Amino acid sequence: MNSPVTELSFEDALAALETAVSQLESGNLTLEESLALYEKGQQLADYCSQQLETAVLRVEQVTADGEIVERPMGDDG
């Protein structure tokens, strides 16, 4: 998990997040290791959330005939 989070696919980021959670739940890490893993997990969670939000916005753009209409992020109109 040495790659920058933004270079991961959603699936890889989610798998890395699940691994981090399992490691944290195991209780076998030092405090420093736990803190570092928690921070990495937060980055992964934020990235996954952003990717999901982007996907939802794209799905919402699908018209009745199945065409995807691209719209800039943050455009609520």
Residue pairs with C-beta under 8 A, 6 or more apart in sequence:
1 16
1 19
1 20
1 40
5 13
5 40
5 43
5 44
5 47
6 47
8 16
8 47
10 48
10 51
10 52
13 44
13 47
13 48
13 51
14 44
14 48
16 40
16 44
17 41
17 44
17 45
17 48
20 37
20 38
20 40
20 41
20 44
21 41
23 29
23 37
24 34
24 37
24 38
24 41
29 37
54 73
57 71
57 73
58 68
61 68
61 69
61 70
61 71
62 68
62 69
63 69
